[in-house]
């Protein structure tokens, strides 16, 4: 029969072992959990790039104003897409996997970040919001349903269809900021029809952002 002292010693050793495990292996365990979330990517180099995005200044900025963990994860995917966008095959592969894993809404969030739209969107929001709480609420609102706040123009789209869709969205939801963006041939289509689009959205003021491959039109609702 064990004495009380022997029993106490056994308990002490169990507790000590548990504490040592926590101290020595907790970081490794957390890494494994994070890697498991990234495992769907399936390519080690891209996974490593995705891990790096958690440490970026832009990522840290978003963590200050966004609390939804799923949104933050998809923002990280958007930053990863941006990092690999010169490699068309890797970029398309990751886009397809985000779409399969997180659906079209998840892909839209990632693309919103990849294209540099979210950071400029927040910059424009800062000009009109009255508090940090208001800023946080508006960021979450746009990320919850990007389709109410933007149009991603596809190569097959026609300008008349784009304008009709823009008017339908702005009339129905009156977003503070509305974005129309496209790349490649879609960017050229927007570039050729900027005046026509701007004239159609009469209650909004246009700010244009151009990159070599992409056209982003930001429309900020006029305050009356």
N, C-alpha and C positions, 0 to 999 in steps of 0.2 A: 504493500500500500504506500502511495506517495505521501510524503509529508507536505504540509502547507508551503514550506520553503521551496520544495522541489516543484510544486505546482506553479508557484509564483515565478520561478525561474523559467519554466516552459513558456508561460504567458509572455514574460519579458522578452524571450528570444523570438517568439512569433511577432510581437509588436515591432521589435528591432528590425526583423527581416522585412516586414511590410514597409517600414520607414526607409530602409535602405533601397528597396525596390523603387519607391516613389522618387527618391533623390536621384538615383542612377539611371532610371529608365523612363521617367515621365516624359522627357523631351523626345526620346525615341518613339514612344507611344503616340504622342501628338503628331509627330511627323508621319507616322504610318497612317493615322486617321486622315490627315490632309491628303496624303498620297492616294488613299483609297477613293477620295472624292474626285481626284484628278485622273484616276485609272481609266475612265472611259475614253480619254484622249488616245491612249494606246501607243503613243510614240514618245520614247524617253526624252529626246531632245526638246520636244514641244512641252512636255510635262515640266522639264527643268525651267524653260522660259516662263511658263505659267507660275511656277513657284516664285520666281524672281519678281513678278509683278506685285506680290503682296508687300514687297519692301519699297516699291516706287513712291515717289512724292505724290503723284496723282492719286494713287490708291489710298494713301494715308489721308489725303484731303477728303476723298469720298467717305472714308470711315468716320469722319467728324460729323457728317450731316445725314448719313444713311444708316439706319439700324437694322434693316431687313437683311438677314444673312444670305438668303438666296439671291437677292438683288446684288449684293456685294460680290458674291461668287461670279455672277454673270458679268459684272463690271470687270472682274479680273480676266474673264475669258475675252472680253472686248479689248482689253489692253494687250492680251496675248496675240489676238488677231492683228492688231496694229503692228506689233513687233515682227510678225512673220509675213506681213502683207506683200513683201517683194518676192516671196516664194509662193507663186500662184497655186501650186499643187498642195503644199502644206496648208495654206490658208483655206482652200476649198475643202480639204479633208476635215479640218477643224470645224468649219461652218456646218458641214453635213452632220458631224457628230453632235454639235451643240443642238442642232435642229431635232435630231432623233432623241436626244436625252432630255431636252428642256422645251421642245416645241417651238412654234413660230414666235411666241411672245418672248421666250428666252433668247432666241436668235436676234430679235429686234433690239433687245436691251444691249446685247453684245455689240451689234453693229452701230448702235447709237453712240457707244463709247469708242469703238474702233475708228469711226469717221471723224472723231473730234467734235461731235455735235453736243454731247452732254456737257463738256466743260464750257463751251461757248454759251450753251443754253443757260447754265447756272450763272455765267457772267451777266447775261441779260436780265435774269431774274433778280439779281442783286440790285439792279437799278430801280426795281418797282416794289420789292417786298418791304414790309414794315418791321419784321422781326426775324430772328433766327428760326423760331418755331414755324413761321409762315414759309420761310425758305425750305425747311425740312419737309413740310407738308406738300409743297408744290413739286419738289423733286420726286417724292414718293408717288405723287399723283401721276406724273408723266411716265414714270417707269412702270407703273401698274398697267397702263394701257397706252403704249406709244402710238397706236393707230389713231387715237383721238387728238394727237398733237403733231403728227407728221405724215409725210408720204415718202416712201422709198421708190423712186421712179425706176422702172425696169426698161430694158432696151426695146421691148415690143410696144410700150405705151405710146399713145398719141396725145398731143398737146391738149386737144379738146377734152379728152377723158380726164387728164390730170387736173385741168382747171375745174371741171364739174365736180370731181372728187374733193378738191380743195374747198370749194364753196359749200359743199354738203357738210363737210367736217366742221368748218368754221361757223357756219350757221347753226349747226346742231349743238356744238360744245363750247363755242367762244373761247378757245384756249388763249391764255395770255401771250404765249409765243407759239407760233406754228412754223414747222420746218418742212421744206421740200428739198430732197437731195437725190443726187444720182451720180454714177461714175461711168467712165467710158463713153459709149454712144449716148447713154441717158444724160450724161453731163452736157454733152454737145446740144442735145435737144433743149435742155433748160436754158443754156447760154443763148441760144438763138431766139428764145421766146420769153426772155426776162420781162420785157416791157408789157407784153400781153398778160402775163401772170400777175405782175404788180398792179396793172390797171384793174384787174378783176377783183383783187382783194383790197377793196377801197377803205376798209376800216383798219388796215394794218400798214405799218411802215416797214420798208425792206432794208435788211442788211445782208450783204452778199459776202460769202467767204469762198475763195477759189484756191484750189490746189492743182497741180499738173493733171491729175486724173479725175478730180471730183469737183462737183458744183454743189454748194449748200446755200439755200436761200432761207434766211431767218426773217419771219414776219412778226413784228411786235405790235400787239393790238393798241391802237391809239386810245388814250385816256381822254374821255370827254368831260 
